[in-house]
Amino acid sequence: MLSFAEIFSFVRYDIIVVGGGIVGLATALKLTENPSLKVLVIEKENEVGKHQTGNNSGVIHSGLYYKPGSLKARNCIHGYNLLINFCQQHNIPYELCGKIVVATEERELPLLKNLYERGQQNGLTGFKMLKPEELKEYEPHVTGLAGFFVPQTGIVDYKVVAQHYAEEIRKRGGEIVFGQRVVNIKIENAGVFVETDKSSYESKLLVNCAGLYSDKIAGLTTRDVNVKIIPFRGEYYKLREDKEYLVKNLIYPVPDPNFPFLGVHFTRMMRGGVEAGPNAVLAFSREGYKKSDINLKELGESLAWPGFQKVAKKYWRTGLGEMYRSFSKAAFTKALQKLIPEIQESDLVEGGAGVRAQACDRTGGLVDDFLILEESKVINVCNAPSPAATSSLSIGETVAELAGRRF
């Protein structure tokens, strides 16, 4: 019997990376450091960084929030340094402006202290606890009971970073194809055979960095994928230009330690303006950037997933609050007023939205750490939420090391 490879004609590579977001590109960039490897990136859109990369707030994360020793903590801190070096080498504008984290209620004070200690455990230096009057030295319009300043936090435009990654990949002989959606993957002894809606490719190894569809791509090669990507939409407002003076840099609340989102905050953007948000609501489509974006099949899959049902049961109060803020500008404004009381509803104009690919396991766990699943001819990056952009070069380095063992 003829093999799959003998029946069809395939273009051959050493490694194929599925996904042209910042993690997929960073992985390909690290792989192309080995000039003997022939590397291809397949992206279904017509440009790099179309989804999570191009719709985030552009924060360079310091590594403050993540459990010491976790993949997130290790990759964020290492990736932070790699990212800064890359930006300097390629003249990409960035700014290490710092941020403050603010407790506005008594119950948040122990959480603030724990977060401060976690930052110390993760090796951050130069930050200090702030009294109410000291908060105003950093952000004159903020009101809080206490807080601290994180000098390492910065801002950058990750879409620009991704474009530079792509340029470097091409300079090193790597290839990127756009407008091709992966529809089938076959694994045989001879290699991995990838079919898109336009062409066919062969490689010795496949790396899945498909973001919002990473579980779908993993499902083409792996029998038991015990996580599902649940899409959460984060909606932003922007401050009116004449009200941008209310925010100097970045202002964050104390996050809920049981929920993998940081709460509504203020972010000065590298490309100008100040964003306020996001909330976190279930998206009715994996690429559902608007409330009206509904994909019944994808929504049905999310609602039917046993893990999501358990999450919904556990966090229904929080979820209802997020949904209420999604439809009520007044409620959104009230949440922001906890940090800056003088913010008014009229100060906010409609902003954009992003969709976070959040992996959820069968038992109802919202996977907090980066999740990389390996098989003999496939590496699946199945969970890479924030701070994946900051960590991208470190994640790419990790995956490249895993790939290197096979060559």
N, C-alpha and C positions, 0 to 999 in steps of 0.2 A: 504493500500500500504506500502510495506517495505521502510524504510528510506535508505538513501545512506550508513549510517554507518552499517546497518543491512545486506546490500547486500555484502559489501566488508569487509575484515579483516584489521584493522588498529592497529599499535603500538601507544600507548597512552602517551601523554606528557601534561604538563601544558602549556608550551610555546614553539613554534617552531620559530627559527630565520632562515630566508632564506638569505644566503650569508656569506661566510667565509673570507671576507675582514676585514680590521682593525676595521671598524665601527660595523659590525655584531658581531665580536668576542668581542669587548669592551662592546657591549650591553649584550651579553650572560654572560660575566664576571660579570657585575653588577647585572644581574638577579640571578646568582648563589650565590650572597651574602645572598639570602634568601634560607636556606637549605631545606625548605619544597617544593620548586618548582622543578619540573622535566623539565629540559631544553634540547632541541636538536637544534644543528646547522646543516643545510643542505648546502653543498657546491658542486657545479657541477664539480669543478676541483679536482685534486688529491692531493692538498696541500692548505694551507692557503695563503692568500695574493698574489694570482697569478697575479692579474690585476692592478688596480690603486695603491694598497698598495705596490706591489713589483716593480713598475716602476716609482716611483716618485723620486724627488731629495733628499729626506731625510732631509728636513729643518724643524726645530722646530720653528714654527712661533710665534711671540710675541703678535700678536693681533693689530699690527700697522694699517693695511689698512681698518679695518671694521667699518661700521657705528656704532657710540656709541649706545648701547642699543639693537642692533640687536642680533639675535641668534648666528651669527658668532662671534661677539665681545665677548658676554658673555661666550659662550662655548669655544672659543679659549683661553681666559685668564684663565678661571677655568681649562680647559683641559690641558693647559700648565703646571700648577702646579701639577696636578694629574699625568701627564706623567713623569715629572722629578722625582717625588716621586717613581713611579713604577720602573723607570730605576734604581734608587738608591737601592731600596729594592731587585731587582733581578739581580743586577750587570750587567746591560746592558750598554755597552759603549755609551757614548754621550759626547758632548762638547758644552758648551755655549761660542762660539767664537765671537759672534756678527757679525753685517754686516753694510755696509755703503750703503746709498741710495744717488745717485748722479744725479744732474741736469747738463746736458751738453749743453742746449740751454736756451736763455733768456726767452722764453715762458714757460719753465718748472719751473721757479723760484717761481711764485705764487702757482703752484701746489705743489711744495716741501714744501712751508710754510704751506699750508693747511694740507698736510700729517703729518707734524711735530705736528701741533695743534691737529689733530685727535688722534695721539699717546698719547698726553698729556690727552685728554679727556677720553681715554681708560685706563688711570691709569699707563702708562709706565713712568718709571723714569730713570734718569741717562744718558739720551741721550742728545746730544748737536749739535747745528748747526756748520758746518765746512766750513772754507774758503778754497780756492783752495790749498794753501800750507798745510793746516791742513789735507786735504784728504790724502795727500801723507804720512802722519805719520801713517795712518792705512793701506793704499794700495799704495806703492811707485810708481806703474806703472799706476795709474789711472789719468785721466785728466778730470776736471769738473769745472763748475763755482761756485758750492756750493754743500753742502750735509749735511748729519747728520749720526751719528753712533748710532746703536741700540744694546745695550749690551745684551739684553735678547735673541736674536736670536741664535739658535744653530743647530747642526746636529746630526743625529742618523740614524740607519738602521731600517726602519719601518718593514721590513720583519722579522727581529729578534724580534722586539717588538710584532708583531702579533703571532709569534711562542710561545712566553712566555705567551701571553694571552690564547692561546689554551691549553698550559700545565696547567695553573691555572684553567681553566674551567673543565678540566678532573679531576684534584685533588679534585674539589668541587662536583664531581658527575655528572657534565654536560656531554653530549655526542656530538660528531661531526662525521658526516658521509660524506665521500668524494665520488666523481664520480657519483653524483646523481643530475640530472636536474629536477627541478619542472616543470611538464607538465600540472597539473590541480589542482585547489583549489575549494572546495565546502564549503559553509557556511550554516549550518543548526542550528536549536535551540540547538541541542546536542553539537555542537562545530564546529571546523574548520577541514576539511578533506583534506589532502595534498597528492597528487599522484606525485611520481617522475617516471623517466623512469625505475626504478628498484624496488621500494617499495611503501608502503602506510603508512601514519601516521595520527594521530588524536591529536588535542590539543584544549585547551580552548581559546587560543590567538595565532595569527600569527604576527610576526614582520618581515617586509620586508626591508632588507638591501642589496638588490641585485645589487646596484651600477649601472653599465652600462645597466642593464636590470630591474631596479627598476620600471620603468613605465609599463613594460610588466607584471611583477608580480602583480603590483597594478591593472592592467586591468583585471586580473582574478577574482577580488573580488569587484571592484568598477566600477560602470557604467560610470561615467564621470570623467576620468582622464584628466584634462585640461592642462597637461604639457607633453612634449615628451622629452626623453633624446636624445640630439644631441651630437654625439661623436666628440671631437676635438683631433687630434693627436698632441702631442708636441714632436718635434724631437730635439735631442741633438748632439752636437759634444763634444769630449773630447780634452783637451790640451795634446799635446805630452809630455811625461814624462820629457824631458829636458827643457820644457817650463812652467812647473807647478809653477816655481818660480815667474811668473808674477802675480799670485793670491795668497794672503795669506789666505783669508777666504771667505767671501761672498760679492759680489758686485752687486747691483741692480740699474736699472734706475728708473726714476720717471714714474709710470704707467699712461696709458691713463685712466682717471676716467670714461669714457663712455664704456670701454671694460673690461670684467671681467678676464683679464689676466695681468700678471705682466711685460711682455716684456722680451727680451733676457737678461740673466744675467749670472754671474759666481758663481759656487757653489763648494766649497771643500767638498768632499764626506767622510763620516765616514769610508767607506770601501776602501778608497784610490782614488787618482786621482782628477781631476778638470773637472766638466762639464760646458759647455757653451751652453746656450739656455734656454728654448725651444722657437720655434716658435709655432703658433697655427693654424692648418689647419683642414678643415673638413675631418674626417676619412670616408672612403668609406665602412667601416664595424665597428660595435661596438667594436670589438676587432681587429681593423685594425692597427697593429703596423708597418706595412710596406706599402709603396706606392702601392705595388702590391696586397695587401689584399683588395679584393672587394667582398661585399655581395650585390648583386643587389636589393634584397628585402629590406634590411635595408637602403641602400642608397636611394632607391625610397621613403621609408617612411620619411626619413629626408627631402628630397627635396620637398615632397608633403605637409609637415606640414605648415599650414598658417603662424605660428609664425616664422619659419625659413626663409620663403620667405621674410618676412618683415625685418628680421635681415640682410639677404643677400643684400636687397635693400639699407638698411641704412649704412652697413659697407662694401660695395663692394670694396672700395678703399683699406681699411685696409686688407680685405681678399685677394685681388690680391697681395698685398705686402708680406703677409705671404706665399702665394703659390709660389711666385717668389723666396723667400728665401729657400723654401723647395727644389727647383730644382737647385738653384744656390749657390754653396759654396762661391763664390765671394761676393754675396749679403749678405749672412749670416755673412761673415767675416766683411763686411763694417758696419753692425749693431753693431757688437761687438767692432769695432774700435772706436765707439763713447765713450766708457768707457775706453778702453785700446788701444790707437792709434798704439802701436808697434806690436800688434797681426797681424800675417800674415796668409794667407790662408794655407800655408804649416805647420803652427803650430797646425792645427786642424786635428783630425782623427775621423772617423765615430764613433758615440756613439749609445746609445739606443734610445728608444722612449716610451712614455706613451700615454694612451688615457684617456682624461678627460670626465667624464659623466656630461654634462652640460644640466640642465633642461631649456627648452624654453617653454613659455606659448603661447597661441593662438594669443595673440595680438602682439607678436614680442619681448616680454621681455625676456632677458637672466636672469633667476632667480639668483639673487646675493646671497640671504641668504639661510641658511639651510631651507629645507621644509619638515615638518612632517605632514602627513595627517592621521587623526584618524577615525575609525569606531568602532562599538561596539566590534567586535572580531578581528579587524585588525589594526595594526599601520604600515603605509607606510613611510619609510624614502626616500622621492622622490628626494631630492637634497642634496648632501653632498660632494661638491667639496672642494678644498683646502680652509681652513686649516683643513679638516676633520681628517687627520691623527693626527695632534697635538691635536685636540679637541676630539679625539675618546672616551676617558673615560668620558668626560663631556656629549657628545651626548648619550653615553650608559647609563649614570646616568639619563639623562632626559627621555629617552625612558623607562627605568626601573621604574621610578616614574609614568609615564603614565600607564604602565602595572600594577603596584601595586594597582592602584585604582580599578582594575577589580577583585582583589582577596581579 
